[in-house]
Amino acid sequence: MSGSPAEREIRDYAAGRLREMMPEARIIHELVVGGCRADLAAVQPERITLVEIKSERDTLKRLAEQVRQFGRAAHQVIVIAHERWFDTTPYNNGHPRCAPIEALAQGAESHEIWAYPELASRPLYGAWRTQPWRASQPEPHAWRLLELLWKEELLAECRRHNIAAGSRSTCPAMMRDMAWLMTGREIARTVCRQLRARPFPEADAPIFEERAAA
């Protein structure tokens, strides 16, 4: 598993906290999304949360692009930043600043910035919230969600939903038909079902969804 010891410390802590906050989710380490790699993914039956970690040894050069890519393929994006990235100089109202990454939180309701270590004194930025603001979080793009799946997973889901596809079908062709013929909720459940069952080098145990009896 890649990453510095400083990042690993935050990653292990974050994985444990996400399990507490989303007990029905499967926690996956390092999920490829677009041209980026999310440090953590919390995959619930119908929702995907992607997490990017910035330790004290990281830089923020790629963060804007990472958040942009993740936001297109997830229901929620969380940046967990070490306290070095937070400006402790308070505003006049007592709320702390988050100078280096503050711009990411402006006009992007589906993105949250959490502080590590957790500090109750950061009510504006850095709060690890157990109940995200679901109503303000847009749905991800159906195509971007489907891009998370491998060819054999797409084929299995086409068959599951009675969409014509075979071994010679290409991924774009299957994704096109699925995006046209399936509802947004069906696509979200499809992608989550496959990610929850897929083997990963490091992740919680696979979760297999039982099919209803015919």
N, C-alpha and C positions, 0 to 999 in steps of 0.2 A: 504494500500500500504506500503510495507516494505521500509526500508532505513532511515538513519538519517536525521535530518533537514538540515545538511550540504549537503548531497547528493541530497535532495529534491530541494534545491535552484538551484543546477547545472542542475538537471533534468528538472525543469520547464523552465529555461532559454534555455537549449538545445532544448527542444521540440518546443519552439517558433521560434528559429533560423532555425531549420530543416523545419518548415512549410514555412518560408520565402524562403529558398534555394530550397525546393522541393515542390512547391505549389500543385502538383497533388498527393502527397503522403498522405497516412493515417498514423498518428503517433500512435503507440501502446506502452503502458508502460508494461514492464516485459513480454517478450516472451521466453518461454522455448525452448532451442536449445541444443540438445544432453543432457549432464548431467549438463548444465549450464543455467543461466537465463540472457538474455540480458536486460539491463536497459531500452533501447528504441529500437524500430524498426520503420524505415520509409519505408513503403511498397508502391512502385509505381506500375503501371500496369505490368511492366516486370522486376522490380529490387527490391532487398531487401537490405537495409542498416541496419546493427546492430551496436548498440552503447553501449559501456561499460563506466561507469562513475567511476572515482576514486577521491573522495573528500579528503580534508586534513586529515580526520579522518580514511580513509581506509588504507589498506595495499596492497602491490602488489604481495602477495604470490600466488594468484590464477590467476593472469592476463595472464601469458603465456598460460595456459591451456584454459582460456576463449577465448582468441584471436584465438587459434588453432581451437577450436570447432566452433566458429562463422565464421571463414574463409572458412570452408567447406560447409556452408549452406547459404552464403550471397554473394552478388556481391561486397560489400564494408563493411569493418569493421572500426569503428572509436572509438578510445579511447579518452575520454575527461577527462583530468587530471587537478586537481587544481594546481595552480602555485607553491605550495610547492614541487611538484615533478620535477620542472624545476630548473636546475643549472643556475643561472644568470651570472656566470663567462663567459665572451665571449671568443670565439676563437680569434686567431689573425686576422681573416678576419671580425670580428665584429659580426658574427652569434652567437647566444646564445647556450649553451649546454642544453641537456635534459638527464642528466646522469642516473637517476634511470630507465627510460623506453626507453632509446635510442636504446637498442638492438632490440626491437620489430620492429623498422622501417627499420632494415637492412635486405635486401633480401626478403622483404615482401611487394610487391608493392600495394597489396589490403588493407593494413592497414595504417591508418593515425592517428596521435596524435595531438589533438587540446588542446589548453590551455584555462583554465578558471581562471579568466576573460580573455576575448579576449584582446590581446595586439598586436598592429601593429608592435612592435619592435621585434617580433619573426617570421622572414620570413622563417627560415629553419624548425623549429618545432613549432607546435601550431597554424598554420594559419588555420582559418575557411574558406576553399575554396568552392566557389559556383559551380565550375566546376571541379569535380574530374578527375583524369587522367584515363579516361575510357579505352583507348587502352591498358594500362598496367595492367588492373584488370582482372584476370582469371575468367572464369565462375565457379559457385559453382558446386559441385557434384550433379547430378540429384537425386541420392538416398537420399542424405542429405537434399535436398530441400523437397522431398516428405515426409520425416520424420516429417516435421513441421505440417503436416495435420492430422486431426482426421479421424477415420474410416469412419464416415458418409460423410466427405468431399471427401475422396478418392473414395468412392462408387459413389457419385454424379458426380465426374469428369470422372470416368470410363464410366458411362452411357452417359455423354456428348460427349465423344470421341469414343463411340461405342466399348468399350473394355468389353469383357464378365466378369461380376462380379455380385455377389448377396449377400444377407444378411449373408450367411455363408462364404463368401470370407474373408480370413485373410488380415491384412494390408501388411505383406511382399509379399503375392501373388499378390495383386493389384499393389503394388509398382514395383515389378519385371516386370509385364506386361506393366505398364505405361512407365517404363524406356526403355523397349525394343521397344515399338510400337510408342512412341511419340518423337518428336524432342525436342532438348534442349529448344528452345524458347517456345514451347507449354507447357512444364513442368514449366518453369518460370512463364508464364502467369497463368497457373492453380493454382499454389501455391499462387501467389499474389492475384488472384481473390478471393480465399477462405479466406485468411487472411484479406483482405480489407472488407469482409462481415461478418466475425465471430464476435460474441459478446465478449467483454473483460471487466473485472472490471474497467479498465481505458484506454480509447483510444478516438481518434476522432470518430465522428459519422460514422457508417458503410457506405461503398460505394458499391453499387450493380451494377454490370455490366449488361447492357441490352443486351439481345440476339437479333441477327439480325432476322428480320422477315423472315419466311420461304417463 
